[in-house]
Amino acid sequence: MSLFNLRSRKKKEEYNEISSVKKVEDSKKHELSEIVDSYIDKKAEGEIRMSNPLMKLTETELRDLCRHHIDTFENWSRRIIDETFKSCYGTDYFNYMISEEQPLVKSEIKKRIEKRVSDNPGRFPRKIDAILLEDIEYFLCRDDLYCSHFKTVLEPFYSGVLEIRKVLSRLIPIRNKLSHGNTISLHEAEQCICYVGDFIDVYKQYYSALGKERDYNVPVILRIKDSLGNDIIRENTRYSWELYFYGTLAPEIQLRSGDSYKLWVEVDSSFDSSFYEINWIVKQDYRTVIKKEREKLLNSH
């Protein structure tokens, strides 16, 4: 007889509660067992071999998967940094001075970001879009900014700024290898996927605590690009996003008969594409539907 059953004799309610919990735990163990079994290769009788699911990916697929995770982490981090700084220092926070001798953004980072924006304004519509993983580490882990803003975001999971620096210092070399076309090991891929997943979960928990889970814990369109070189980033995901390409809020687009036009949308990459569906509708005169598609890409002629 188990220890739970011995104790439950003293109080029937406790027995019922414990038995209920045990059933849930047994169910979870069974589900976990099925998942683990799917990654066990059974060779000969009495002999098994554990397999890593990443082993089944090609080098290109492995690199794309890790690049996808890094991009996801950067997008979420830029969002939370941008929202925090706008709220505390105003929309022009890149030029904000904390004191006469200390800027919010040090001159080295600011000059590099301004150069990246000026060299490629289509790719970086906002300055925050041009920050690198090293800059994210700088903002999240700078002692004064960490204590004032990001400690409450990150410390429910991480032990402190030293652990966060250590995790980011492991992600940066992996990002560098991916950016320069170098090979990454399976261990580095596992680190990338796990570390990024932890960060995203922390960010989502933070927004949930603020009551913003409906704003950020659902897939939303973050960016629109087209074949004419337009690149529009959604700055506020709390409200519906409608754009009319008449030359006011969005660039004016004029197409002639026979022209080809492509439009891409970028959805929050922390959600698997199987979780949502994108419907395209092309109308004429606001009423007549002339085309329908279900893809991330609309290709129209």
ChimeraX attribute file (.defattr): number of C-alpha atoms within 10 A of each C-alpha:
attribute: neighborCount
match mode: 1-to-1
recipient: residues
	/A:1	5
	/A:2	7
	/A:3	7
	/A:4	13
	/A:5	15
	/A:6	10
	/A:7	13
	/A:8	17
	/A:9	11
	/A:10	10
	/A:11	9
	/A:12	12
	/A:13	11
	/A:14	15
	/A:15	17
	/A:16	13
	/A:17	11
	/A:18	16
	/A:19	15
	/A:20	12
	/A:21	12
	/A:22	13
	/A:23	11
	/A:24	12
	/A:25	12
	/A:26	12
	/A:27	12
	/A:28	12
	/A:29	12
	/A:30	12
	/A:31	12
	/A:32	12
	/A:33	11
	/A:34	11
	/A:35	11
	/A:36	12
	/A:37	13
	/A:38	12
	/A:39	13
	/A:40	14
	/A:41	12
	/A:42	12
	/A:43	9
	/A:44	8
	/A:45	6
	/A:46	6
	/A:47	8
	/A:48	11
	/A:49	11
	/A:50	12
	/A:51	14
	/A:52	11
	/A:53	10
	/A:54	15
	/A:55	10
	/A:56	10
	/A:57	12
	/A:58	10
	/A:59	15
	/A:60	10
	/A:61	12
	/A:62	19
	/A:63	21
	/A:64	13
	/A:65	16
	/A:66	23
	/A:67	19
	/A:68	15
	/A:69	22
	/A:70	23
	/A:71	17
	/A:72	19
	/A:73	23
	/A:74	18
	/A:75	17
	/A:76	19
	/A:77	20
	/A:78	20
	/A:79	15
	/A:80	17
	/A:81	17
	/A:82	17
	/A:83	15
	/A:84	14
	/A:85	18
	/A:86	14
	/A:87	11
	/A:88	10
	/A:89	15
	/A:90	13
	/A:91	13
	/A:92	9
	/A:93	16
	/A:94	20
	/A:95	15
	/A:96	15
	/A:97	14
	/A:98	11
	/A:99	8
	/A:100	6
	/A:101	6
	/A:102	11
	/A:103	14
	/A:104	17
	/A:105	18
	/A:106	13
	/A:107	13
	/A:108	8
	/A:109	16
	/A:110	16
	/A:111	12
	/A:112	13
	/A:113	22
	/A:114	17
	/A:115	14
	/A:116	17
	/A:117	20
	/A:118	14
	/A:119	11
	/A:120	12
	/A:121	15
	/A:122	14
	/A:123	18
	/A:124	20
	/A:125	16
	/A:126	16
	/A:127	17
	/A:128	18
	/A:129	18
	/A:130	20
	/A:131	20
	/A:132	15
	/A:133	20
	/A:134	13
	/A:135	16
	/A:136	18
	/A:137	17
	/A:138	17
	/A:139	18
	/A:140	23
	/A:141	21
	/A:142	14
	/A:143	13
	/A:144	11
	/A:145	15
	/A:146	18
	/A:147	13
	/A:148	9
	/A:149	16
	/A:150	20
	/A:151	18
	/A:152	12
	/A:153	19
	/A:154	20
	/A:155	14
	/A:156	12
	/A:157	13
	/A:158	16
	/A:159	11
	/A:160	14
	/A:161	19
	/A:162	10
	/A:163	13
	/A:164	17
	/A:165	16
	/A:166	10
	/A:167	18
	/A:168	18
	/A:169	14
	/A:170	14
	/A:171	21
	/A:172	17
	/A:173	13
	/A:174	21
	/A:175	18
	/A:176	12
	/A:177	13
	/A:178	17
	/A:179	11
	/A:180	8
	/A:181	9
	/A:182	11
	/A:183	14
	/A:184	17
	/A:185	12
	/A:186	14
	/A:187	9
	/A:188	16
	/A:189	20
	/A:190	13
	/A:191	17
	/A:192	23
	/A:193	17
	/A:194	12
	/A:195	18
	/A:196	23
	/A:197	17
	/A:198	13
	/A:199	19
	/A:200	18
	/A:201	12
	/A:202	18
	/A:203	20
	/A:204	17
	/A:205	19
	/A:206	18
	/A:207	17
	/A:208	15
	/A:209	11
	/A:210	9
	/A:211	11
	/A:212	14
	/A:213	14
	/A:214	11
	/A:215	15
	/A:216	17
	/A:217	16
	/A:218	13
	/A:219	18
	/A:220	20
	/A:221	16
	/A:222	18
	/A:223	15
	/A:224	16
	/A:225	18
	/A:226	16
	/A:227	12
	/A:228	10
	/A:229	10
	/A:230	16
	/A:231	19
	/A:232	21
	/A:233	17
	/A:234	11
	/A:235	14
	/A:236	12
	/A:237	12
	/A:238	11
	/A:239	8
	/A:240	7
	/A:241	12
	/A:242	6
	/A:243	11
	/A:244	11
	/A:245	11
	/A:246	11
	/A:247	9
	/A:248	9
	/A:249	11
	/A:250	13
	/A:251	14
	/A:252	11
	/A:253	11
	/A:254	8
	/A:255	9
	/A:256	7
	/A:257	6
	/A:258	8
	/A:259	9
	/A:260	11
	/A:261	13
	/A:262	13
	/A:263	16
	/A:264	16
	/A:265	20
	/A:266	14
	/A:267	18
	/A:268	20
	/A:269	19
	/A:270	20
	/A:271	14
	/A:272	10
	/A:273	13
	/A:274	6
	/A:275	8
	/A:276	11
	/A:277	10
	/A:278	13
	/A:279	10
	/A:280	13
	/A:281	11
	/A:282	14
	/A:283	12
	/A:284	9
	/A:285	6
	/A:286	7
	/A:287	8
	/A:288	9
	/A:289	11
	/A:290	9
	/A:291	12
	/A:292	12
	/A:293	13
	/A:294	11
	/A:295	13
	/A:296	16
	/A:297	16
	/A:298	20
	/A:299	14
	/A:300	12
	/A:301	11
